Structure formats: C-alpha cells, structure tokens
Amino acid sequence: MPALNEESTIAQVVTSARNLGFEVLVVDDGSSDRTSAKAREAGAHLLELSMNLGVGGALQSAFNYAIRNSFEAVIQLDADGQHPVEAIPQLIENANQTRADIVLASRFTHADNRMTVNRIRKFAMSILQVVASRACRTKITDSSSGFRLIRQPLLGHFAKNFPSHYLGDTFEALVVSGRKKYQVSEIPAAFRDRTHGQSSASKRAAILLIFRALVVTLFGLHFQLPKKI
C-alpha cells in the first residue's frame, strides 16, 4: 500500500485489510504528516522512504519486500479509501481460477460503482483501454486501475524493473506485461470517491500525462520485461 500524506484514511484501510486476515505493508513515500504513525498503530508492516519516489518507486520497494519475504503474490491497494477492501478475496479467487499473472479490479463494470470520472478524462481513458485490450488479448475496461493482484514470476520482474512516472505503474506496466504474454484478468469492484486529501495530478496534468503514456507505449519507449515462458 503506497501512501503519501494519508493520515486521515490509512488506519481505516489497514484495519479493514487486517480484519480479513491479510498482512499489510505500507510504504510511506516521504509523507510530512502522521501517515507512518497511524499505519504502525493499525498493525501494518512499514517501510519509510526518506524522500518521495512517486507511486511507482514506492511500489517497487514493496515488491522487493515481498520477494525478500517469499510472498507468492501481492494485492496493490490505495491508502485513500477509494478501493473496496472487501473485494480482495475476489481478486484472489479469480487468480486461482484463471492462473492470471495480473488480476485487475475495474471501477467501470460494477453496478454499484460510486467513483466519478469527468467526461474528458473518461474519453482519454477509453483510448487507453483500447490499447491495453489489444496488448493483453482480452477486454480491459480499467487499464489505469491501481487495485490489483500481481503474482510470481511477474512480481519478481517488477521488483527489478518498474516505472515510477504517472500511469507507468498502471497502464504502461499492464501493456508491457500483455505484450510479453503475461495473462491478465479483470473483476468488477465498486470504487469510491476520495473523501480526504487530493490526487497527485490535476485534471489538466492528468490529460497531458495520458497522452504521454500513449506515445510511450505506441512507440515502444517503455521499460522492458522478459517474455513469459
């Protein structure tokens, strides 16, 4: 769980996941508030980064922690309360049934979705979905979802090489994985709007960064993974 200045929500998210019987790792990505203290008090394992590395850098730190501690798979979960923790068992069940390397939780296929996306951003995201679907050889409805299961051996590859820029950790990582023949699956999940804090990218910046992600993936300028055997 990467976290930056999420002291208002971190304890609740950690507690919810631990109540389902899961170990929780919080990577504090250089927070200036009490995120680390709140996470520790809620019973999470904790990695405190001395500087802000961005979501991708925080995730790579978490993936390395998972590899060092012999975990077969991880669930990536936001600290802001937008991701429905109660859907974690469904991610695991789908992975066990399909043997997928990545299982995404999609905010766009659940009837009770409560997360709003403005029209311009939704249009841009629809283009990302087309690119991701072609790369993964299956329909992807939420290519920028940060709520997902990642399992070995892909988890180990991500621990060694993972992008840190906006959409690199979600869309770009997904497209590269699909092109290297890693299997992707998707389940519906009812995301929620953030109630505290704010997103790391403004609406305008998000649109520009979506365009950048498209250029990077379409021209193959992205990071590389070994092909699945």
Summary of the structure (lengths in Angstrom):
residues: 229
radius of gyration: 16.4
end to end distance: 29.2
largest distance: 45.8
contacts: 756
relative contact order: 0.17
helix: 43%
strand: 13%
